[in-house]
Amino acid sequence: MYKTILKWILPILICLSSFYMVAQKTSTPEFHEQSIQYLDEKRNTVMTLAVSSAAISTSITILPGDTGTPVANDLADLSSKFLLVLGAIYLEKYALTLTCMVTFKYIIPILCLA
């Protein structure tokens, strides 16, 4: 009888606590405040690097002759890659909250009930 109770009641309790308590707590931005703050700092760093590489590329292009053109082109390519990193930082920032909510509200209860 004891094993049957543990086999059925324990997963149901885990399912309910995950759905109602843990999912509510982990899906708030306050729960991930430190991670979001860190990502904001990295966003500012990447923005600074992207703007700096674009500005340096433009200033090298102004130089007379074609001596700096390859370097300016490489810096312009680097600036576009920084913008790709910036997009990844924004995606990570929003996925952080959504992943916890989906995990504790849907995946864990479904696994417990299965």
Backbone bond lengths (Angstrom), bond angles and torsions (degrees), N, CA, C in turn:
res aa  C-N    CA-C-N  psi(-1)  N-CA   C-N-CA  omega(-1)  CA-C   N-CA-C  phi
1 M - - - 1.446 - - 1.525 110.74 -
2 Y 1.328 116.67 -40.45 1.455 121.80 -178.35 1.534 111.12 -64.15
3 K 1.336 117.00 -40.80 1.464 121.33 179.26 1.521 111.32 -67.32
4 T 1.293 117.13 -35.14 1.462 121.04 178.50 1.525 110.99 -66.91
5 I 1.313 116.33 -40.22 1.471 120.29 178.49 1.527 109.65 -64.42
6 L 1.335 116.59 -44.95 1.462 119.52 178.90 1.525 112.20 -65.23
7 K 1.323 115.42 -34.25 1.452 120.06 -178.65 1.528 112.30 -68.93
8 W 1.325 118.17 -31.28 1.461 121.65 -175.80 1.530 113.73 -107.15
9 I 1.308 116.61 -43.81 1.460 119.91 -173.99 1.525 111.97 -74.43
10 L 1.318 117.62 -42.09 1.456 120.96 -178.07 1.535 112.63 -61.05
11 P 1.336 120.10 -48.04 1.475 118.30 176.64 1.530 113.30 -63.18
12 I 1.329 117.38 -34.09 1.464 119.96 178.51 1.524 110.32 -68.27
13 L 1.337 117.99 -39.80 1.460 120.99 176.71 1.540 111.64 -65.22
14 I 1.326 116.04 -41.29 1.463 119.87 176.95 1.527 110.27 -63.91
15 C 1.317 116.08 -41.55 1.465 121.24 179.07 1.525 111.25 -60.88
16 L 1.324 116.76 -48.45 1.463 120.66 -178.36 1.530 112.23 -67.48
17 S 1.325 116.31 -41.67 1.464 118.30 179.68 1.532 110.99 -68.09
18 S 1.320 117.30 -36.19 1.459 120.30 177.41 1.522 110.69 -66.45
19 F 1.342 116.88 -42.61 1.460 120.81 -176.81 1.524 112.33 -70.50
20 Y 1.323 116.81 -43.82 1.463 119.27 -172.69 1.531 114.48 -93.45
21 M 1.323 117.81 -37.63 1.467 119.01 -173.94 1.530 112.93 -98.87
22 V 1.316 116.90 -55.36 1.459 120.22 -172.62 1.535 110.83 -70.03
23 A 1.329 117.53 -40.42 1.463 120.37 -179.82 1.525 111.27 -64.28
24 Q 1.311 116.89 -37.13 1.465 120.33 178.84 1.523 110.68 -64.71
25 K 1.331 116.15 -41.02 1.463 120.26 -176.25 1.524 111.98 -74.33
26 T 1.321 117.53 -43.10 1.463 120.27 -173.86 1.521 113.72 -80.30
27 S 1.305 119.41 -12.22 1.459 120.20 -178.88 1.525 113.05 -91.76
28 T 1.307 117.79 1.31 1.462 120.43 178.48 1.529 110.34 -88.97
29 P 1.317 117.21 146.59 1.473 119.36 177.07 1.528 113.17 -64.91
30 E 1.326 117.71 -24.79 1.463 120.21 179.14 1.529 111.34 -65.02
31 F 1.334 117.20 -31.77 1.460 121.46 179.47 1.537 110.49 -66.46
32 H 1.331 117.01 -33.96 1.458 122.49 -177.74 1.523 111.98 -104.25
33 E 1.316 117.21 25.43 1.457 121.65 -173.40 1.525 112.96 -58.66
34 Q 1.318 118.01 -42.95 1.464 120.69 -178.70 1.520 111.23 -67.69
35 S 1.320 117.02 -40.97 1.467 120.39 179.14 1.518 111.21 -66.10
36 I 1.323 116.78 -41.02 1.460 120.86 179.14 1.524 110.18 -66.54
37 Q 1.322 116.81 -38.55 1.464 120.33 177.90 1.531 110.47 -64.37
38 Y 1.320 117.39 -41.79 1.463 121.50 177.53 1.529 110.68 -62.62
39 L 1.338 116.69 -43.71 1.460 119.89 179.37 1.530 111.59 -65.72
40 D 1.322 117.18 -34.32 1.459 120.34 176.17 1.534 111.15 -65.00
41 E 1.328 116.54 -38.82 1.467 120.00 176.89 1.527 110.78 -64.27
42 K 1.317 116.34 -42.26 1.469 120.42 178.65 1.522 110.87 -67.28
43 R 1.321 117.10 -35.19 1.467 120.91 176.61 1.522 109.92 -61.52
44 N 1.322 116.74 -44.43 1.467 120.30 178.87 1.527 111.52 -63.20
45 T 1.321 116.91 -38.88 1.460 120.91 178.19 1.531 110.86 -64.20
46 V 1.325 116.56 -45.27 1.466 120.66 -179.11 1.529 110.39 -66.31
47 M 1.332 116.77 -38.83 1.470 119.50 177.60 1.533 110.53 -62.60
48 T 1.321 116.86 -41.78 1.456 120.74 178.50 1.526 110.96 -62.81
49 L 1.333 116.73 -43.38 1.463 120.30 179.34 1.525 111.77 -65.64
50 A 1.332 117.53 -39.67 1.462 120.86 179.75 1.522 111.25 -65.30
51 V 1.320 116.31 -44.84 1.467 119.98 179.53 1.526 110.49 -66.55
52 S 1.320 117.08 -40.55 1.469 120.44 179.99 1.524 111.28 -64.05
53 S 1.319 117.50 -44.11 1.468 119.14 -179.41 1.524 111.11 -67.22
54 A 1.331 117.80 -35.93 1.462 119.78 176.87 1.522 110.71 -67.43
55 A 1.321 117.29 -40.46 1.471 120.56 179.93 1.527 111.37 -67.95
56 I 1.307 117.08 -41.51 1.467 120.09 179.36 1.528 109.91 -66.81
57 S 1.325 116.77 -40.26 1.462 120.62 177.63 1.519 111.03 -60.54
58 T 1.322 116.13 -42.54 1.467 119.85 179.07 1.526 111.05 -66.28
59 S 1.317 116.81 -41.46 1.473 119.22 -179.17 1.526 111.60 -68.93
60 I 1.329 118.87 -32.11 1.466 120.91 176.84 1.518 110.14 -70.57
61 T 1.323 117.21 -34.86 1.452 120.96 179.70 1.531 111.43 -65.44
62 I 1.312 117.34 -29.31 1.467 121.44 -179.28 1.531 111.81 -69.45
63 L 1.338 117.54 -24.35 1.470 120.68 -178.96 1.536 110.27 -57.71
64 P 1.326 117.50 142.78 1.466 119.33 179.61 1.529 111.00 -69.91
65 G 1.299 114.73 146.04 1.463 120.55 179.78 1.518 110.67 87.01
66 D 1.329 114.48 178.85 1.462 120.32 -178.03 1.524 112.46 -105.07
67 T 1.310 117.87 20.66 1.461 119.92 -175.76 1.521 112.30 -69.58
68 G 1.316 118.57 -33.81 1.461 121.00 -176.42 1.510 114.43 -100.03
69 T 1.323 118.83 2.73 1.466 121.30 -175.85 1.529 112.90 -62.18
70 P 1.346 120.84 -45.58 1.470 118.93 179.19 1.538 112.61 -61.53
71 V 1.320 115.97 -40.05 1.468 119.73 179.11 1.526 110.09 -66.35
72 A 1.326 116.84 -41.16 1.463 120.76 179.00 1.517 111.16 -63.80
73 N 1.325 116.79 -39.14 1.470 120.03 177.80 1.527 111.25 -65.53
74 D 1.321 116.37 -41.43 1.470 119.74 177.87 1.525 111.54 -63.96
75 L 1.305 117.16 -39.87 1.462 120.50 177.96 1.530 111.43 -67.17
76 A 1.321 117.19 -35.92 1.465 120.13 176.46 1.522 110.55 -65.58
77 D 1.342 117.20 -39.83 1.469 120.53 175.76 1.525 111.09 -64.49
78 L 1.308 115.64 -38.68 1.461 120.26 178.31 1.523 111.13 -63.69
79 S 1.314 116.79 -36.93 1.462 121.18 178.27 1.527 110.71 -63.04
80 S 1.328 117.79 -40.35 1.473 119.82 178.71 1.522 111.03 -68.43
81 K 1.320 117.63 -32.08 1.465 120.03 177.20 1.520 111.35 -70.53
82 F 1.327 116.36 -33.27 1.463 119.34 174.95 1.529 110.57 -63.98
83 L 1.308 117.08 -36.18 1.469 120.00 178.00 1.528 111.07 -67.52
84 L 1.327 117.48 -32.54 1.463 121.14 174.49 1.527 110.69 -65.13
85 V 1.324 116.38 -41.78 1.472 120.93 176.41 1.527 110.11 -63.42
86 L 1.304 116.73 -38.73 1.464 121.08 178.25 1.529 110.98 -61.69
87 G 1.310 116.91 -41.69 1.467 120.52 176.24 1.521 111.67 -62.99
88 A 1.329 116.84 -38.74 1.464 120.52 178.13 1.521 111.29 -65.82
89 I 1.320 117.53 -35.66 1.470 120.91 178.20 1.524 110.04 -66.04
90 Y 1.341 117.49 -43.32 1.463 120.10 177.29 1.526 111.23 -63.28
91 L 1.331 116.95 -41.20 1.459 120.66 178.72 1.522 111.28 -63.39
92 E 1.309 116.74 -41.82 1.467 120.93 178.88 1.526 111.18 -64.89
93 K 1.303 116.26 -37.06 1.461 121.01 -179.17 1.533 111.01 -63.16
94 Y 1.311 117.66 -43.17 1.456 120.56 -179.27 1.532 112.09 -81.16
95 A 1.322 117.16 -31.23 1.457 120.19 178.42 1.522 111.93 -69.98
96 L 1.303 117.34 -25.68 1.460 122.09 -179.98 1.525 110.94 -58.21
97 T 1.304 116.42 -49.24 1.462 120.94 -178.61 1.521 111.24 -73.98
98 L 1.318 117.06 -41.65 1.462 120.52 -177.57 1.522 112.69 -67.14
99 T 1.323 116.82 -37.67 1.465 120.12 -178.63 1.521 111.30 -64.36
100 C 1.305 117.58 -42.86 1.463 120.33 178.51 1.519 110.84 -64.31
101 M 1.313 116.78 -41.88 1.462 119.95 -179.49 1.529 110.68 -63.89
102 V 1.318 117.82 -45.32 1.466 121.09 -179.49 1.525 110.71 -65.91
103 T 1.313 116.85 -40.50 1.461 120.58 -178.84 1.519 111.82 -63.25
104 F 1.325 116.71 -51.41 1.467 119.49 -174.50 1.517 113.60 -82.50
105 K 1.313 118.33 -20.72 1.454 119.77 -178.04 1.523 112.61 -94.68
106 Y 1.337 117.41 -27.79 1.463 119.42 -175.45 1.530 113.75 -122.04
107 I 1.326 117.89 -51.58 1.462 120.31 -171.80 1.527 112.03 -68.71
108 I 1.321 117.84 -50.90 1.470 120.13 -178.56 1.532 111.98 -64.17
109 P 1.346 120.52 -44.48 1.474 118.44 176.35 1.533 113.55 -61.82
110 I 1.324 117.10 -38.44 1.471 118.97 178.58 1.524 110.68 -65.36
111 L 1.331 116.65 -40.89 1.470 119.64 178.08 1.526 111.62 -67.12
112 C 1.321 117.56 -36.61 1.467 119.76 178.98 1.528 111.19 -69.06
113 L 1.295 116.38 -38.19 1.471 119.21 179.89 1.525 112.10 -75.89
114 A 1.324 116.27 -24.40 1.480 119.30 178.12 1.515 108.93 -72.97
